[in-house]
Amino acid sequence: LAATGDAQRGRGVFVQREQGHCVICHALSGMAPAGNVGPALDGVGGRLSAGQLRQRIVDITQVKPDAAMPAFHRSAGLNRVAAAYAGKTLLDAQQVEDLVAFLGGLK
């Protein structure tokens, strides 16, 4: 993936509907809306390494096969993909690294 991430851009990926929109499923103190589908992410950067965060973002099914979270940087072997998105990833490599930088800073 991309070499380095930017935490400020990663925050945008986390909250913006046009990007990851993680906040719709995950709670994080001080952010609204706060979802309750996935785990709360307060302190996640102290619990998971950058590599562990990246793997969960890229393809959560490698860690939790029955996860409701989409594989944000996988384009093959997916089910029920709209034709406009076939062969494409939800987040590009830079967005993944930016999100890793943001989440990694939550200690």
C-alpha positions as CSV (number, residue, x, y, z in Angstrom):
1,L,0.0,0.0,0.0
2,A,1.0,3.7,0.3
3,A,4.2,4.5,2.2
4,T,2.9,6.9,4.8
5,G,-0.4,8.0,6.1
6,D,-1.7,11.4,7.3
7,A,-3.9,11.2,10.4
8,Q,-5.8,14.4,9.5
9,R,-6.8,12.9,6.2
10,G,-7.5,9.6,8.0
11,R,-10.0,11.4,10.2
12,G,-11.8,12.5,7.1
13,V,-11.9,8.9,5.8
14,F,-13.3,7.9,9.2
15,V,-16.2,10.5,9.2
16,Q,-17.0,11.3,5.6
17,R,-19.8,9.5,3.9
18,E,-18.0,9.6,0.5
19,Q,-15.0,7.8,2.0
20,G,-15.0,5.1,4.7
21,H,-17.8,6.5,6.9
22,C,-16.5,4.3,9.7
23,V,-18.4,6.4,12.3
24,I,-21.7,5.0,11.1
25,C,-20.8,1.6,12.6
26,H,-18.1,2.5,15.2
27,A,-18.3,4.8,18.2
28,L,-15.5,7.1,19.0
29,S,-15.6,9.6,21.9
30,G,-16.5,13.1,20.7
31,M,-17.8,12.0,17.3
32,A,-21.4,11.8,16.1
33,P,-23.1,9.8,14.8
34,A,-21.8,6.9,16.8
35,G,-22.6,3.5,15.5
36,N,-22.9,0.3,17.6
37,V,-22.5,-2.3,14.9
38,G,-18.8,-2.6,15.3
39,P,-16.7,-2.1,18.4
40,A,-16.0,1.3,19.9
41,L,-12.6,2.5,18.7
42,D,-11.4,4.6,21.7
43,G,-7.8,3.6,22.4
44,V,-7.6,1.2,19.4
45,G,-4.1,2.5,18.6
46,G,-2.9,1.3,21.9
47,R,-4.4,-2.2,21.4
48,L,-3.5,-2.9,17.8
49,S,-0.4,-2.4,15.8
50,A,-0.4,-0.5,12.5
51,G,-0.2,-3.8,10.7
52,Q,-3.2,-5.2,12.6
53,L,-5.2,-2.1,11.9
54,R,-4.3,-2.2,8.2
55,Q,-5.3,-5.9,7.9
56,R,-8.7,-5.2,9.4
57,I,-9.3,-2.2,7.1
58,V,-8.1,-4.0,4.0
59,D,-10.0,-7.2,4.5
60,I,-11.6,-7.8,7.9
61,T,-12.7,-11.3,6.8
62,Q,-9.1,-12.5,7.2
63,V,-9.4,-11.8,10.9
64,K,-13.2,-12.3,11.4
65,P,-14.8,-14.2,8.5
66,D,-18.4,-13.3,9.6
67,A,-17.8,-9.6,10.0
68,A,-20.4,-7.1,8.8
69,M,-17.6,-4.6,8.0
70,P,-16.8,-4.5,4.3
71,A,-13.3,-5.3,2.9
72,F,-12.2,-1.8,2.1
73,H,-9.2,-2.6,-0.1
74,R,-10.2,-5.9,-1.7
75,S,-11.7,-6.2,-5.1
76,A,-11.8,-9.9,-5.9
77,G,-14.0,-12.7,-4.5
78,L,-16.7,-10.4,-3.2
79,N,-20.4,-11.1,-3.3
80,R,-23.3,-8.8,-4.3
81,V,-21.2,-6.0,-5.8
82,A,-23.0,-3.4,-7.9
83,A,-21.7,-3.3,-11.5
84,A,-20.3,0.2,-11.1
85,Y,-18.0,-1.1,-8.3
86,A,-16.9,-4.4,-9.8
87,G,-13.2,-4.8,-9.7
88,K,-12.7,-1.6,-7.6
89,T,-11.8,-1.1,-4.0
90,L,-13.9,1.0,-1.6
91,L,-10.7,2.8,-0.4
92,D,-7.5,3.4,-2.3
93,A,-4.1,2.6,-0.8
94,Q,-3.5,6.2,0.4
95,Q,-6.9,6.3,2.2
96,V,-6.1,3.0,3.9
97,E,-2.8,4.4,5.1
98,D,-4.4,7.7,6.2
99,L,-7.0,5.7,8.2
100,V,-4.3,3.6,9.8
101,A,-2.4,6.7,10.8
102,F,-5.6,8.2,12.4
103,L,-6.6,5.0,14.2
104,G,-3.0,4.3,15.3
105,G,-3.0,7.7,17.0
106,L,-6.0,6.8,19.2
107,K,-4.2,5.7,22.3
